[in-house]
């Protein structure tokens, strides 16, 4: 069996508004968490409380993701500005 080999170049990554994407996902998890809280008794009676805690975990992970994406964007911007100022100093 031969190894798989790419026959084309890898495309450039798509640029997207990462902060908005993570924010919307986090908001969805939070709304699901809040929406299920009034029915906690029913979930407890049927052994489905993990659904509620899964939504809370999704919210907390989304908040971490939001922090991470903002820090990444700041670092990318700082790197681009540094490269631009270095290029101007060379000229």
C-alpha positions as semicolon CSV with decimal commas, in nm:
position;residue;x (nm);y (nm);z (nm)
1;X;0,000;0,000;0,000
2;X;0,148;0,333;-0,100
3;X;0,132;0,644;0,110
4;X;-0,128;0,902;0,021
5;X;0,026;1,205;-0,142
6;X;-0,143;1,539;-0,203
7;X;-0,172;1,626;-0,569
8;X;-0,255;1,992;-0,512
9;X;-0,137;2,275;-0,293
10;X;-0,299;2,335;0,039
11;X;-0,536;2,635;0,021
12;X;-0,479;2,940;0,238
13;X;-0,686;2,948;0,557
14;X;-1,008;3,148;0,541
15;X;-1,025;3,468;0,740
16;X;-1,331;3,495;0,959
17;X;-1,454;3,698;1,252
18;X;-1,343;3,445;1,512
19;X;-1,458;3,654;1,808
20;X;-1,814;3,675;1,675
21;X;-1,821;3,302;1,597
22;X;-1,710;3,204;1,948
23;X;-1,938;3,464;2,105
24;X;-2,245;3,331;1,924
25;X;-2,161;2,972;2,020
26;X;-2,109;3,070;2,383
27;X;-2,438;3,261;2,384
28;X;-2,623;2,957;2,248
29;X;-2,481;2,736;2,524
30;X;-2,574;2,997;2,786
31;X;-2,931;3,032;2,656
32;X;-2,970;2,654;2,661
33;X;-2,838;2,645;3,019
34;X;-3,075;2,918;3,139
35;X;-3,366;2,766;2,946
36;X;-3,324;2,428;3,114
37;X;-3,283;2,552;3,471
38;X;-3,659;2,587;3,541
39;X;-3,699;2,218;3,452
40;X;-3,423;2,094;3,681
41;X;-3,668;1,880;3,881
42;X;-3,790;1,699;3,571
43;X;-3,433;1,640;3,453
44;X;-3,338;1,509;3,799
45;X;-3,638;1,274;3,809
46;X;-3,548;1,126;3,471
47;X;-3,170;1,115;3,522
48;X;-3,091;1,383;3,265
49;X;-2,930;1,654;3,478
50;X;-2,611;1,605;3,280
51;X;-2,781;1,798;2,997
52;X;-2,788;2,109;3,215
53;X;-2,428;2,068;3,326
54;X;-2,317;2,007;2,969
55;X;-2,464;2,346;2,873
56;X;-2,284;2,509;3,164
57;X;-1,957;2,344;3,060
58;X;-2,012;2,466;2,703
59;X;-2,064;2,819;2,833
60;X;-1,749;2,811;3,045
61;X;-1,541;2,663;2,765
62;X;-1,683;2,927;2,532
63;X;-1,571;3,201;2,771
64;X;-1,222;3,052;2,772
65;X;-1,236;3,033;2,392
66;X;-1,340;3,396;2,373
67;X;-1,042;3,499;2,586
68;X;-0,811;3,282;2,374
69;X;-0,936;3,417;2,038
70;X;-0,905;3,778;2,154
71;X;-0,550;3,715;2,280
72;X;-0,463;3,545;1,951
73;X;-0,601;3,833;1,746
74;X;-0,407;4,084;1,958
75;X;-0,085;3,883;1,913
76;X;-0,138;3,858;1,536
77;X;-0,200;4,232;1,511
78;X;0,105;4,309;1,724
79;X;0,319;4,077;1,508
80;X;0,192;4,237;1,187
81;X;0,268;4,586;1,320
82;X;0,614;4,476;1,431
83;X;0,689;4,328;1,089
84;X;0,564;4,643;0,919
85;X;0,778;4,874;1,135
86;X;1,082;4,649;1,080
87;X;1,025;4,664;0,706
88;X;1,000;5,045;0,717
89;X;1,322;5,069;0,920
90;X;1,509;4,860;0,661
91;X;1,410;5,093;0,379
